[in-house]
Amino acid sequence: MPAFAAEPAASAVRVDHHMHVHSPAILGFLEGYCASPGRTSPCPPAFTKPLTTDDLLRDMDAAGVQKGWLMSTAYLAQSPMMVPAAPNAVDILRSANDFTVAQARAHPDRLAAFIGVNPLTDAASPEIARWKGDPAVTGIKLHLTNSGLDLRAPDQTARLAAVFRAAAANGWVIMVHMRTRAEDYGARDAEIFLRDVLPAAGDAPVLIAHAGGWGGTDVHTLGALGAFADAIEREPAMRDRLWFDLAQVFNDKTATSDLQALAGLIRRIGPDRFVTGSDWPFAEDLKGYYARTYPRLPLTTEEWRAVSAAEPARR
C-alpha cells in the first residue's frame, strides 16, 4: 500500500503556474463584458474583484509560493462573448498585455509574464510579433472557451496552429485552456488537438490548463485527459512536449471517485508532467488552497514531490 502525502501540499509548492491580475484596462471593460447578452453565465465575484499585484504577492508570501506565472487576461477584450464588440478592443488587448509584462519587469524574481490573444482574430499575429525577443515574456496564454474556438472546425484549428507556430518561434512556453464550448467536449477534441495543433509547437513546451478541462473534474475533463494518456502510451516521445496544470481541477466537493480517476490518469501520464497552479484569484487564499484542497488528491508523497518539482521552461 503506497504512503499518501501526510504533509500539506502547500509545504512543497514553490511555483504557482496559473495566476491572473486584471489590468486597469480590463477592469474598466469588465462591467460591459459581464452584462453582455453574449455571456451564458454570470461573471463570478472573484473574477471582477479589483485585486492588484500587491494583493497577489501578499497571498503568495503567506503561502510560501516563491514565483507565480502571471497570465494576461487580454484575450477577454476580443471575446465573441462581448456583444456588441468593443470598438477599442485592440487597444484594450495591447494595454492588458503591456500591464502584465510590466508586472514581471517590476518583480522579475517573483513573476513570469504570459501575454494573451484570441487566436481567431487578426490582432493575434501582430501582438505576438510585438513581443518577440522581449526577455520579460515567458509565454502566451490562449483561452479557447473565451475565444469561441471550435477544435472541430478545421479553419479555426488551422488558425490556432499558426499561433502555436508563431509562439514557438519566439521561444515561448504555450499555455492553452483547451476546453471549448462543445457540450460533448472530451476525447475527440483532445485527439484533434494532438493531431492538428500540437505539432505546430515543435519542441516548445505546451502546458494544458486545468488538466484539459476548465476547472472541476467531470466526464469531459477525464475524457480529454484520458485521450492524452492514450496518445502518450502510443507515442512516448510526445510526453516530453506536454505538461498539465492542476489549477482548480478539484476542490473540497470533488467526489472521491473522481479524485481517484484523476490520480490514475496522472500516474499513466507521469506526475512529473503535472504542475501546481491555483487560477488565482479564484483561489484567493493560496495558503488554504494548497494546505486543504491539494492534499485531497490521492497521490503519494513521492508523486507530490514530482509534481512540485515539475517546471516547464522557455527555450
HELIX and SHEET records of a PDB file:
HELIX    1   1 ALA A    9  ALA A   12  5                                   4    
HELIX    2   2 PRO A   24  CYS A   34  1                                  11    
HELIX    3   3 PRO A   45  THR A   48  1                                   4    
HELIX    4   4 THR A   53  ALA A   63  1                                  11    
HELIX    5   5 ALA A   74  GLN A   78  5                                   5    
HELIX    6   6 ALA A   89  ALA A  106  1                                  18    
HELIX    7   7 ALA A  124  ARG A  130  1                                   7    
HELIX    8   8 LEU A  144  SER A  147  1                                   4    
HELIX    9   9 PRO A  154  ALA A  169  1                                  16    
HELIX   10  10 ALA A  187  ASP A  196  1                                  10    
HELIX   11  11 LEU A  198  ALA A  201  5                                   4    
HELIX   12  12 ALA A  209  GLY A  212  5                                   4    
HELIX   13  13 VAL A  219  ARG A  234  1                                  16    
HELIX   14  14 PRO A  236  ARG A  241  5                                   6    
HELIX   15  15 THR A  256  ILE A  269  1                                  14    
HELIX   16  16 PRO A  271  ARG A  273  5                                   3    
HELIX   17  17 LEU A  286  GLY A  288  1                                   3    
HELIX   18  18 TYR A  289  THR A  293  3                                   5    
HELIX   19  19 TYR A  294  ARG A  296  5                                   3    
HELIX   20  20 THR A  301  ALA A  309  1                                   9    
SHEET    1   A 8 VAL A  15  MET A  19  0                                        
SHEET    2   A 8 LYS A  67  MET A  71  1                                        
SHEET    3   A 8 LEU A 111  GLY A 116  1                                        
SHEET    4   A 8 VAL A 137  HIS A 143  1                                        
SHEET    5   A 8 VAL A 173  HIS A 177  1                                        
SHEET    6   A 8 VAL A 206  ILE A 208  1                                        
SHEET    7   A 8 LEU A 242  ASP A 245  1                                        
SHEET    8   A 8 PHE A 274  VAL A 275  1                                        
END                                                                             
